[in-house]
């Protein structure tokens, strides 16, 4: 339990501002984007993904709603400050005042069907003309390479009509976001401390008869109460619902002796993600031999694959050296043995099989943060175990950032 106490101390220090240099945080992130733009010969990035907008400008507004509505966007030039197009409400337009990398805030022109319906085509063309006029002012007239992180068909066509060469912008943003500064790591530590508090609340609330949804609500409560923002999934299941994995919380009442597996997927303070998985056991009786065996294998997988992590290690080499899942669990193997994490899950995704056609090239670098995954559950088995730790790649090796303890009854 001393690990959770340490989390309290880290949280208190971070919330009093002693751990995070916000100006340095903003400068580093904006510089990472502009470096990618220059290296890829792009005049600017047009960002519609609210996670990317937050990374670039440190501005946020109705993030979850804007994940599926085109209500704000941002133009980041390769040189100079950004122009933010904000949701067209005077209170929203004032939210970004004073942000150092935002030169101007303008009201959005929204051409999505929800807003424009049968007028979407002419409105999309007007939207693209506004981007062209702004780019002429920022970078000069002529054909330009414009990175864009996501686009609808009408919007992309309208931008091409304005003589832009469109470049895959999400790739550039993922690469920019992949290496964290010291300030980003401090944000992540604060987020993880909040996740620790939430998991502590969950562990205390776990008694026979509580519903899965009721237990899951404890994590949300801690996150929102301590400056967090949202939780990306509802991946919590109990007893026979722990196998197979990827079942979200239900109204099922948890019984004594059940395993309870969950994945936090928590976007906490400053917009940084805590992606940690734990498996609890409900009740005071002894765990079964099968429960302990499943848990031991999951612990072994996470520890083995974490121990491999070091700067300079190629992703493909990591896959080749990773823990081999026993044959009887392979059909339900999690598949992804590690993935990047920052504001949300990020590049890279590293898979377990050396012959996977989606194996990615790259190497671990100092400042990368990754999550090491395990799910152990046999097809037809009653239960399964999910574990996951969040890890920083350091100059000499790695540091495990997630500190919530393992389940004593299952060790």
Residue pairs with C-beta under 8 A, 6 or more apart in sequence:
1 405
3 196
3 403
3 404
3 405
4 196
4 197
4 200
4 403
4 404
4 405
6 403
7 192
7 193
7 196
7 197
7 403
7 404
8 193
8 197
10 19
10 189
10 190
10 193
11 190
11 193
11 194
11 197
11 226
13 19
14 20
14 186
14 187
14 189
14 190
14 193
14 269
15 190
15 226
15 227
15 269
19 186
19 189
19 190
20 183
20 186
20 187
20 190
20 270
21 183
22 58
22 183
23 100
24 181
24 183
25 58
25 181
25 183
25 184
25 187
26 57
26 58
26 99
26 100
26 101
27 100
27 101
28 181
28 183
28 184
29 55
29 56
29 58
29 176
29 177
29 181
29 184
30 56
30 57
30 76
30 82
30 101
32 176
32 177
32 179
33 45
33 55
33 56
33 76
33 172
33 173
33 176
34 76
34 77
34 78
34 79
35 176
36 42
36 172
36 173
36 175
36 176
37 43
37 44
37 45
37 76
37 77
37 78
37 147
37 172
38 78
40 145
40 147
40 167
40 172
41 145
42 78
42 144
42 145
42 146
42 147
42 167
42 172
43 77
43 78
43 135
43 138
43 139
43 144
43 145
43 146
44 75
44 76
44 77
44 78
44 135
44 138
44 139
44 144
44 146
44 147
45 56
45 75
45 76
45 146
45 147
45 148
45 149
45 169
45 172
45 173
46 73
46 74
46 75
46 131
46 146
46 147
46 148
46 149
46 159
46 169
47 53
47 56
47 73
47 74
47 75
47 76
47 148
47 149
47 169
47 173
48 70
48 73
48 148
48 149
48 150
48 151
49 149
49 150
49 170
49 173
50 60
50 61
50 63
50 66
50 67
50 72
51 63
51 271
51 343
51 344
52 74
52 149
52 170
52 173
53 59
53 60
53 72
53 73
53 74
53 84
54 60
54 63
54 271
54 343
55 173
55 176
55 177
55 343
56 74
56 76
56 82
56 101
57 74
57 82
57 84
57 96
57 99
57 101
57 102
58 99
58 101
59 84
59 86
59 95
59 96
59 99
59 102
60 229
60 271
61 72
61 86
61 87
61 92
61 95
62 71
62 87
63 229
63 230
63 271
64 230
65 71
66 72
66 87
69 112
69 114
70 108
70 110
70 111
70 112
70 115
70 152
71 87
71 108
71 110
72 84
72 85
72 86
72 87
72 92
72 108
73 85
73 108
74 82
74 83
74 84
74 85
75 82
75 83
75 85
75 131
75 134
75 135
75 138
76 82
77 138
77 139
78 139
80 103
80 138
81 100
81 101
81 102
81 103
82 101
82 102
82 103
83 102
83 103
83 104
83 105
83 106
83 134
83 138
84 96
84 102
84 104
84 105
84 106
85 105
85 106
85 107
85 108
85 109
86 92
86 93
86 95
86 96
86 105
86 106
86 107
86 108
87 93
87 107
87 108
88 107
88 108
93 105
93 107
94 105
96 102
96 105
97 105
109 123
109 126
109 127
109 130
110 116
110 123
110 127
111 120
111 123
111 124
111 126
111 127
111 152
111 154
111 155
111 158
112 120
112 152
113 120
116 123
116 124
120 154
121 154
124 152
124 154
124 155
124 157
124 158
125 158
125 161
127 155
127 158
128 155
128 158
128 159
128 161
128 162
129 162
131 146
131 159
131 162
131 164
132 162
132 163
132 164
135 144
135 146
135 164
142 163
143 163
143 164
143 165
144 163
144 164
144 165
145 164
145 165
145 167
146 159
146 164
146 165
146 166
146 167
147 166
147 167
147 168
147 169
147 172
148 156
148 159
148 166
148 167
148 169
149 169
149 170
149 173
150 169
150 170
151 159
151 166
156 166
159 166
160 166
174 340
174 346
174 347
175 347
177 342
177 343
177 346
177 347
178 340
178 342
178 346
178 347
178 348
178 365
178 368
179 365
179 366
179 367
179 368
180 188
180 342
180 367
180 368
180 369
180 392
181 367
184 272
184 342
185 367
185 369
185 392
185 401
187 269
187 270
187 271
187 272
188 272
188 273
188 274
188 342
188 369
188 390
188 401
189 401
190 268
190 269
190 270
190 272
191 228
191 266
191 267
191 268
191 269
191 270
191 272
191 273
191 274
192 268
192 274
192 276
192 390
192 401
192 402
192 403
194 222
194 223
194 226
194 227
194 228
194 266
194 268
194 269
194 274
195 219
195 222
195 223
195 264
195 266
195 268
195 274
195 276
195 402
195 404
196 403
196 404
197 222
197 226
198 218
198 219
198 220
198 221
198 222
198 223
198 264
198 266
199 219
199 264
199 276
199 278
199 404
200 222
200 404
201 218
201 219
201 221
201 222
202 215
202 216
202 218
202 219
202 262
202 280
203 280
205 214
205 215
205 218
206 215
206 254
206 260
206 280
206 282
207 282
207 283
208 253
208 254
208 255
208 256
208 282
208 283
209 253
209 254
210 253
210 254
211 250
211 251
211 252
211 253
211 254
212 236
212 237
212 238
212 241
212 249
212 250
212 251
212 252
212 254
212 260
213 234
213 249
213 250
213 251
215 236
215 249
215 254
215 260
216 234
216 236
216 249
216 262
219 231
219 262
219 264
219 266
220 231
222 228
223 229
223 230
223 231
223 266
223 268
226 268
226 269
227 268
227 269
227 270
228 266
228 267
228 268
228 269
229 267
229 268
229 269
229 271
230 267
231 264
231 265
231 266
231 267
232 265
232 266
232 267
232 273
232 344
233 248
233 263
233 265
234 248
234 249
235 245
235 246
235 247
235 248
235 249
235 262
235 263
235 265
235 386
236 248
236 249
236 260
236 261
236 262
236 263
237 245
237 247
237 248
237 249
237 250
237 260
237 261
237 262
238 252
238 254
238 255
238 258
238 259
238 260
238 261
238 282
239 252
239 254
239 255
239 258
239 259
239 382
239 383
240 382
240 383
241 247
241 250
241 252
242 259
242 260
242 261
242 279
242 377
242 383
242 384
242 385
242 386
243 332
243 377
243 378
243 381
243 382
243 383
243 384
244 332
244 377
244 379
244 384
245 261
245 332
245 334
245 375
245 377
245 384
245 386
254 260
254 282
255 282
256 282
256 283
256 285
257 281
257 282
257 283
257 285
257 288
258 281
258 282
258 283
258 383
259 279
259 280
259 281
259 282
259 291
259 383
259 384
259 385
260 279
260 280
260 281
260 282
261 277
261 278
261 279
261 384
261 385
261 386
262 277
262 278
262 279
262 386
263 275
263 276
263 277
263 386
263 388
264 274
264 275
264 276
264 277
265 273
265 275
266 273
266 274
266 275
266 276
267 273
267 343
267 344
268 274
271 343
272 342
272 343
273 341
273 342
273 343
273 344
273 345
274 390
274 402
275 341
275 345
275 371
275 388
275 390
276 371
276 388
276 389
276 390
276 402
276 404
277 373
277 374
277 386
277 387
277 388
278 386
278 387
278 404
278 406
278 407
279 295
279 298
279 385
279 386
279 387
279 407
279 410
280 407
281 287
281 291
281 407
281 409
281 410
286 409
287 295
287 409
287 410
290 381
290 382
290 383
291 383
291 385
291 410
292 410
292 411
294 376
294 377
294 381
294 383
294 384
294 385
295 376
295 385
295 407
295 410
295 411
296 411
297 326
297 329
297 374
297 376
297 385
298 374
298 375
298 376
298 385
298 386
298 387
299 374
299 387
299 406
299 411
300 323
301 323
301 325
301 337
301 374
301 376
301 387
302 372
302 373
302 374
302 387
302 388
302 389
304 322
304 323
305 318
305 322
305 323
305 337
305 338
305 372
305 374
306 372
306 389
306 391
306 398
306 400
308 318
308 321
308 322
309 318
309 338
309 364
309 370
309 372
309 391
309 393
309 397
309 398
310 364
310 393
310 396
310 397
310 398
311 363
311 364
311 365
311 366
311 393
311 394
311 395
311 396
311 397
312 363
312 364
313 363
313 364
314 361
314 362
314 363
315 348
315 350
315 359
315 360
315 361
315 362
315 363
315 364
316 354
316 359
316 361
318 337
318 338
318 350
318 364
319 337
319 350
319 351
319 352
319 353
319 354
319 356
319 359
320 354
322 337
322 352
323 337
325 333
325 352
325 376
328 378
329 376
329 377
329 378
331 379
332 375
332 377
332 378
332 379
332 384
333 352
333 375
334 352
334 373
334 374
334 375
335 351
335 352
336 349
336 350
336 351
336 352
336 373
337 350
337 351
337 352
337 372
337 373
337 374
338 350
338 370
338 371
338 372
338 373
339 345
339 346
339 348
339 349
339 350
339 370
339 371
339 373
340 346
340 347
340 348
340 349
340 368
340 369
340 370
340 371
341 369
341 370
341 371
341 390
342 369
345 371
347 360
348 360
348 362
349 358
349 360
350 360
350 370
351 358
351 359
364 370
364 393
365 393
366 393
366 394
366 395
367 392
367 393
368 392
368 393
369 390
369 391
369 392
369 393
369 401
370 390
370 391
370 393
371 388
371 389
371 390
371 391
372 388
372 389
372 391
373 387
373 388
374 385
374 386
374 387
374 388
375 384
375 385
375 386
376 384
376 385
377 383
377 384
377 385
378 384
385 410
387 406
388 402
389 400
389 401
389 402
390 400
390 401
390 402
391 398
391 399
391 400
391 401
391 402
392 398
392 399
392 401
